[in-house]
């Protein structure tokens, strides 16, 4: 079907994208209720960064001296990074770039493509968005592993003898996390917000306790200390950026999840609660380490987050942090399902089996193949890297790569969509490119230490996504070349073939020509139904399509109809439900008297110039293993006839 391409924009009303989604919060929920829901669903990733971000700058691959200059410099870098990257770039600027309420790299690309589709550089913006999406898959593998491991490692602060249990406990928790996905998160999600609110309050409380005792750490609010760090220790400061950036992991996810809660509630949550709690904790960790004698500071920096608590409260803090990382991992996995569904609708991923886990929230979905692939990858990561410090080296590249790409797309947005003058846009983009580019460059130094993993995952995913999109385009082009005009076919077939009662719906990927299933049906069965409908599903470059613009129909005469159902890339393509509102095709559709005819293409490699043979083989494998149109379009299983055809590309 034409879900494998981004069609031209067609009329659509404003969506309800700011309120629906995985949050489980109703459309009429207040801004405050949505803000609370966002705390539980969206901010888990960035909220668990204090477990390892500050530690890694001092105890990671490039250790720093535990003196006041370095501590104030690092805390200042964290503060200004959070201010510039998260607060200014994402929450303030990019959240204004919503595609009918939806955010994220693919939604941004769809928005940009709608305005610059005729530009000779439009394809480059699409490729950048696809690569950012590809990097997200690496992020969604590393986040559960590093988050849960870093929390469980807190047990070693409580009792050093428990170190041997860290990996088994972490693996058990992670496996349980993936196993419960098929049950859906609606019920568990109701507990997310209260737990995360308690977690953030504890973060703030632990930080305030140290800041009150050692208020000199507040000097780090002055950017002088971040700049002074670079002046005195230039190369080490540059390398430290590779760990400091861990404090802003999850910033891209904030933009991607905007459609679930709306920009207003998410901004309220961030500026009014989450950001202050995180900064208080980071400043508290800095204050604690500054106050300790050198020997004790060296011990505390191995896990400063848990050393913030007094000894009797460390075990409860470990348990709370573990639950918080469990929730953060859940949000990332759900995000992987959502981004996969989005990419599927926009034509970059073949049809996959999708299960809806909620009767009321369409955004709550479960994709088995993605779930189990992530689980295997996470288990391999834990067993290979063994601890969260080793994983931290792999983590930064996926995040900084996606952020840098978003910055480039932001430049295209300014000029191509918002119509800024280039001399206004260039300085703004240059500032963010310098900041984001510095973080990305610093993380490139960690490629040999584990940074290769997200790059390999990103390159692999990028190859699959672009191969599928290219292969589908070539198939459509080949089928169009030999297609017979439907008008000519209808006139010649009306008297030469026996007509039988009922309705036959032939699914077609194009809005022109005769589908191969119809030709094969006449060739083999030698009959035509009284009503023949050529049905095409078109996915718009908008998240939602208004119900009034859902159906499009053309009467071709002699019982033949050409019909189109329009869907947004965030919507479920339920064909039987869509047909209920299409009564103009010669009457209503009775599913008991309607047959669906599908064409299943088999790829034949040829000498035609299309793709390299290795990509053709990958595309053929993806085509064989994609879900059937019957399942994807939710067609009644006992009313479907599938006819095969062969295509050369």
Secondary structure as UniProt FT lines:
FT   TURN            3..4
FT   TURN            17..19
FT   TURN            22..23
FT   TURN            27..28
FT   HELIX           31..41
FT   TURN            42..43
FT   HELIX           44..47
FT   HELIX           49..51
FT   HELIX           53..59
FT   HELIX           68..81
FT   HELIX           82..93
FT   HELIX           94..96
FT   TURN            100..101
FT   HELIX           105..116
FT   TURN            117..118
FT   TURN            120..121
FT   HELIX           122..152
FT   TURN            153..154
FT   HELIX           155..158
FT   HELIX           160..165
FT   HELIX           166..179
FT   HELIX           180..183
FT   HELIX           186..213
FT   HELIX           215..221
FT   HELIX           224..232
FT   HELIX           234..244
FT   HELIX           245..248
FT   TURN            249..250
FT   HELIX           251..256
FT   HELIX           258..261
FT   HELIX           263..269
FT   HELIX           270..274
FT   HELIX           275..291
FT   HELIX           294..300
FT   TURN            301..302
FT   HELIX           304..307
FT   HELIX           311..313
FT   HELIX           314..345
FT   TURN            346..347
FT   STRAND          355..356
FT   TURN            362..363
FT   STRAND          365..366
FT   HELIX           368..385
FT   HELIX           388..412
FT   HELIX           413..417
FT   HELIX           422..444
FT   TURN            445..446
FT   HELIX           447..451
FT   HELIX           452..481
FT   HELIX           486..493
FT   TURN            494..496
FT   STRAND          498..507
FT   HELIX           516..525
FT   STRAND          527..539
FT   HELIX           547..549
FT   STRAND          551..557
FT   TURN            558..559
FT   STRAND          560..567
FT   TURN            569..570
FT   HELIX           575..580
FT   TURN            583..586
FT   HELIX           591..593
FT   STRAND          594..604
FT   HELIX           613..625
FT   HELIX           629..632
FT   TURN            633..634
FT   HELIX           637..639
FT   STRAND          640..648
//
